Amino acid sequence: MANFSKSNVPQFSVDVYQNEFLPEGGREVSAIVTVTSTGGGTTGGAVLAGHGADGADAAVVIMVDCSGSMEYPPTKMRNAREATAAAIDTLRDGVSFAVVAGTHLAQQVYPGNGRLAVAGPDTRGQAKDALRRLSAGGGTAIGTWLRLADRLLGSAEVPIRHGILLTDGRNEHESPEDLRAALEACAGRFTCDARGVGTDWEVKEVTGIASALLGTADIVADPAGLAADFTTMMESAMGKEVADVALRLWTPVGVEIAFVKQVAPTVEDLTGRRTEAGPRAGDYPTGSWGDESRDYHVCVRVPQAGIGQEMLAARVSLIVPDPAGGAPTTLGQGLVRAVWTDDMAMSTSINPQVAHYTGQAELAQVIQQGLDARKAGDHDGATAKLGRAVQLAAASGNADTAKLLSKVVDVVDAATGTVRLKAKVAEADEMTLETRSTKTVRVKK
């Protein structure tokens, strides 16, 4: 374990959990890397780049869906206004911010003229007054909202750049390619939390936005819950203190990386997001950090070796770039090892952390496959996959997911995964299960 500390800076620690013992001929090494940041949080001190915690280190853009469907029921638009006002109240003094109304176009509601306002009593009041001008009408082209948010956030010289996006419908007024291009353009430039309100939006669109921009996704089935959700989201954004943190993986000659996944608090495959960082090293983005802990599953393939040999399979470092373009700061480091043994008991035991998160990743996958099968009318396939999901959720103690599954299937026997598909399922229940399918529980210590 290694950690990084300096007064007033969040401290990062890196812990590696693995079984390093391989049988003769064994090549695959798995490790769970736990990264914990402490001493940051909403009241914390200065961030790494020397920015203070008075709010001058962050910028936030709130994107509110104002398409025609937001008028049905009329309370939806009112709830969206109230939620945005609650989020504005949660901004720390000194944070730069703007509000964007999203339809088939993106329009700045406050402060206007392509600028950001600085949060304080006056600007908060003006922004909330401006929310009265929000009215529903027009289509939905989320890519245009994201591109405007990117332009606004890009104008701020701050390390923490964050978006909050609310939609109630499908992205019908631009092509999927347009949205994908917008996400590619914005990735790495700001993080974004996405929320779907009601049940007329597309889960894969909303979760795809959050995934691409390293934020959270969720459903707010009842618009009355928006204000509480927006407050929590903004509090979390205000707690971020170190931006653009990456997991750097260095591997010796002959070692291949099978995958790198975040596995807690949610499953997120980072393998395809690698950027090269010098000889045999690559960086995987993790976004912004406050006071929190996350787990990553790193799996590598090592060359074959004889009994008694050992090697460093990978070095995992947590790094943050230097704003001036110099060498990055290393926040923490951990080592993944491989040792070949003829002791069967040692080489066949699976590390409990690795086993747990392998199950949580499978849980997320079988829920998705089960729901897709259900939508396609494949009754048997859906029953088998969702049954396996019930079994995994029960075995791992993932009570939240088990509860969501019980609204879609009747559980006959959780231990064996014996279930029956419910004949009628509320759309909100199915969408909640799909949206939250990647949420994991941590290993019981």
N, C-alpha and C positions, 0 to 999 in steps of 0.2 A: 504494500500500500504506500502511496506517496500523496502528499498534498501540498497545496500552495497557499501561503498566507502572507498577508501584508496588512498593516493596520487599516481599518475602514474598508477593506475589500472582502467580498464573500470568500470563504475558504472552500476549496474543492478537495474532496478525497476520492480516490479510485480504489475499489476493492475487486479482486478477481476470485471467482468461485469456479473450480473445475476439478475433474479427476484427470490428472496428468498422465496416468498409467495406461499404456497401450499394449495389446498383445503383439507377439511377433508378426510383422506384416501389417499391423494396424496403421492407418494413415489419417483418420479423421479426429480432430481435436476440437472440442466445444468448450466454451467458457462463458459464464455470465459475468458481465462487468457492471458493477454498481457504482454510479457516480452520484455523489451527494454534495450539495452546495449549502453551506450554513453561514449565518452572520450577515445575510443580505436581507431581503424582504422589504416591505413597504416603508419601514423606517430606517433602513440600512444606510451605511455611509457611502463614500465615493465609489464609483465604478472604476473599472480598470483603466479606461482611457482618460481618467482624470476628471471625469464629469461628476459633479456633485449630485446628491440625492434630493435637491430642492425642486426637481421636476424639469430642470433645464436639460436633462439627459434623454428625454423621451418625446416622441411625437405620435399622435393617434388620429386616425381618420375613421369615422363611423359612417358606414354605407347603409342607407335605409331603403328597402324596396318600396317604391311608390307607384308600382304598376297598377293597372285598373282593378286587378283581383284583390288588392289590399282594401277595397271598399266593401267587400263581402266577407263576413258581416261588417257593418260600419265600425263596430268596436275595435276591429283589428288595427285600423290606422290610428285610432286614438291610443290603443295600447302601445303601438310602435313609437308614437310621439312621447308617451310617458316613460317608456323604457330608455329612449335616447336621452331624455332629460335626466333620468336617474344616473345614466352613465356619465353625463357631463358633470353632475354633482360629485361624482366619485373621482374626477380628475384631480391630481395633485396640482397645487399652485406652481406655475412655471412650465407645465407641460404644454407643448404646441399641439393644437388640435383643429379639426375641421369636420363639418358634417356634409355628406353628399347624398342627394336624392337620386335613386337609381330607377330608370325606366328603360326604354330602348336607347336612351341617351343617359349621360351622367351629368348632373348639374350640382354645382356647389351651392348649398343652402346658407352656410356660414363658414368663414367670414366673407367669402367671395373674392373675385379677382385673382384666383390662383394662389391665394396666400393661406397661411396658417395663423390662427389667433393664439395668444398665450393665455393659459388658464389663470383666472383670478376672479374675484367677485363680480366685476363689471362684465367681463367677457362671458362668464357662465350665464349671467342674466340675459345678455343680448342673444346668446346662442339659443337659449330656451324660448325667447320671444320669437326667434326666427323659425322655430319648429312649427309654429302655428301656420306657417305658409306651406307646410307639407300637405299635399293632397294627392289622391290616387287618380291615375290616368295614364294610359300608354302601355308599352310592352315591357319585355325583360331581356336585357343584353348585359349580363354580368361582367363580361370581359371589359366593357367600356367603363364600368364602375371601378374595376381593379386598376385599370390604366390611369384613371384620374387620381385615384388614391396614391398610386406610385409616383406620379408627378408631384403631388402635394408633399408626400413624405420625403421625396428626394430633395426638396428645397430646404429641408431642415438639416443643420449640421449636428446631428445627434446620433448616438450609437443605437438606441432602442427605437425601432420604427414598427408600429403595430396597427393593424386594421381590424375592425369589427364589421361583419357583414350579415345583414338580415335579409332573407328572401322568403316569399310565400308561394312561389310558383316555379314552373319549369323555365329553363333558359331558351325561350322559343324564338327570340328575335335576333339571334346570331347563330352561326354554325358551331358545332362542337369543336371544329378546328380553330375557330376564332377564340373561343374560351381557352382552349389548350395553349394557343400562342400567347395569350395574355398571361396565363399562369407561368409559362416558361420565361416570359419577360420579367415577371415580378419575383420569381423564385430567388431567394437569397437577398432580396432588397428590403423586404419587410415580412413579418409574420402576420397571420390573419386567422382569427376565430370566425367560424361560420355557423349560423343558426338557421334552421328551417322552421317557420311558424305555420301552424295548421297541418294539413295533410295533402296539399296539392302540389308539393314540390318533389323533386327527384333526389332520393337519398344519395345515389352515386355521384351526382353533381356537387352536392354540398360537402360530402365527405372528401371528394376529390380536390375541392378548393382548399380545405383545411390541411389535407395531406401534402399537397404541393407547396403550401406556404407555412408548413410546420406549426399549424395552430390546432385548436380543438374544434370538433363538430358536435352538434347536438340538435335534438328536436325540442321545440316548445309547442306541444300539441295544442294547449290552451293559451291563446294570446294573453290572457290575464296573468300568465306567469312570466311575461317578458321582462318586466321591470326588475324583478328579483334576479333573473338570469343575467341581464345586462350589467347589474351592479356587481355581481360575483365575477363576471368576465373582466370588467374594468379594474376591479380590485386586484385580480391576478396580473393583468397587464401592468398595473402600477407597481407591482412587486418585483418586476424583472429588473435586474441590475447589470447583467453582463450579456452583451449581444454577440451574435455570430460565433458561438462556440462550436468547435468541430472535434470529432473523435478522429484522431490520426492513428492509422494502423501501419506499422512498419513490419515487414516480414523478411526473413532471411532468404537467400537464393534457394529456389526449389519449392518454396511454400506457396500454395495457391489459396486465395480467399474464396470460400464456398458462399458465405453470406454474412451480412452485418444487419441486425434488426434491433430496433428498439422494441422491448417486450413489456415494459411497464413505464408509465401507467396505461399505455395503449400499445397495440402491436403496429409497428410501422417499419416496412422493409426499406432500408437505406442502401442496400447493395448497389443499385443502379445509379445512386447519386454521388458516387465517388468522384473526386477531382484529384488529379495526380499532384503529389507534393514532394517531388524529388525522387531519387532512386529507391525503388521498392517501397515507397510510402504513398498513402492516399488518405484524403480527408473526407469524412462523412458528416454532413451538417446536422446539428442538433438544435439550432435556433437560440433563443434567449433564455436566461436562467434567473430565477429568484431563489428563495429558500425552498429547496425541493430535492427529491432523490428520484433517479430514473435508472432502469436496468436495460442493458444491451446484451444481446446474444451474438457472440462472435464465433464463427465456425471456419476452421482452416484445414487444408489438406497438406500433410507433411510428407517428405520423401520416406521410403521404407528404410528401416534401420534394424540393427541386430539387438538382441537381448542385452540389457545393461547400458545401452547408449541413451544419452539424453540431449535435448536441444531446446533452445529458445524458439518457440513456434511463432510468436508475435509479440510486439511491444505496442501497448495501447496507451496513447497520450491524449490528454484533453488540452486543446490549444485554443488561443484566442488571437486574432490577427492584430498587428500593430497598425493603428490608424495612419501612422506616418509612412507605412510601407516597409518597415524594418522587419527583423526576425520576429515570429510570433512568440507570445508568452506561453510557457507550458504551465498549466494549472494543476496537473496531477498525472500520474503514470502508473501502469500496472503491467505485469508480465504474464504471458500464457506459455506454459511449458509442455514438453512431451518427453516421457520417460518410457522406454520399452522394458517390459518385464515378462517372466514366464509364470508369475503368480496369477493364476486364473481369477482368484477372488478380487485381487486389486484391479486387474485390467477390465473386469466385466461389471464392476459396480458403477452405477450412474450417479453422478453428483445430483443431490436433491434439487438444487436450484435449476440446473440444466433440464432435469426431468420435468419439473413444474412448468417452466416456460415453454418447453417443447409442446406440452399439453395445452397451454393457454393459446399458443399460436395456432394449433390444430383446431381448438374451440372456435376461434374467430373464423377460420376457413370453412369449417363444416356448417356453421350458422349461415354464412353467405351462400354456400352451395345448396343448403336445404331450402332457403327462401327462394333462390333462383329456380330450383326444381318445382317448388310449390306454385310459383307464378306461371311456369311452363306447363302445369297440369300433370307433372310426373309425381303421382301420389306416393308410389313405392320409394322412389329416390328421396323425396322430401322426408318421408317417415324415417328412413335409414339414417340420413345425415342429421336430422334434428334429434333423433334418438341418441346418436353418438354425442351430440352437443350436450344433451341433458346429462349423460353419463360423465362426460369430462367436467362439466360445471359442478356436479355433485362431488366428484372425487377431489377436485382442487379447492373446494370451499368457496367457489365464486357464486355467492348467494344472490347478488344483484342480477347476474345473467340468468341464473336458474329461475328467478322470479319472472323475468321477461319471457323466457321460453315457455313457462307454464300458462302464458296467455295465448300461445299459438298452438301448443299441443297439450293433450291430456296425458299426464305422466302415470304410467301403470307401475313401472319399477325403475327408479332413477339409477340404481346400482348397475343394472344390466342395460340401461338405455332403451327400455321397452316403452314406447309411446304410441298414441293415436293422434292423428291430425285433427284439430277441432274443425267442425263443419263451418262455423262462422267465426271469423276473427275480425276485430275492429281494426280499421286501417291504421289508426294511430299506434296500436299495440305492435303490429307487424313492422311499421316504420321505426318505432323506438328500438325494437330488437335489432333491426338491421343497422341503424345509426350507431348503436352502442355496442355492436358485436365485437369491436376490437379492444374494448375496455378489459383490463386484466386485474387479477388480484395478486398481491405479492406473496412470496413464500412465507409460510408461518415459521418464524425464527425459532 
